[in-house]
Amino acid sequence: MHQLFGTHCRHRRVAILIGKYHSLTSQHQMAAIWVAFGTGKNFMYLDINAICHALGKDRSTALPMFHSFTGCDTTSAFFGKGKKSAWEAWNAYVEVTEAFNNFMNHPYMTVTVNCKQFQLLERFTVIIYNKTSSWTL
């Protein structure tokens, strides 16, 4: 049986839904997930299945952490940098996906300056501000 899930969402809920997509579809293989997004002339329907397929599993599941790290309702954004700059940095430094997913899977893990996840996020932050930086870990 083909199942259709739908809701009206704001951007943060879309990020969370995309992050949970793969666990949803493992339980409901035939699920077609659509989200009504925006208002007025900016209103549109988003095909969550297509977005997750285009992003791939790793980036889809990492998206809520990316959203949190780069600024959301409860965390400040980087000074002078928005989601577009952060997205471009993620495209330039896909290695940080490992850190985002690690924090998604282990939200209470201890982080030190010397741990790999911290170093990946540190490098990502540098790239947000300077995509041509030669600074390495």
Secondary structure, 3 states (H helix, E strand, C coil): CCEEEEEEECHHHHHHHHHHHHHHHHHCCCEEEEEEECCHHHCEEEEHHHHHHHHCHHHHHHHHHHHHHCCCCCCCCCCCCCHHHHHHHHHHCHHHHHHHHHHHHCCCCCCCCCCHHHHHHHHHHHHHHCCCCCCCC
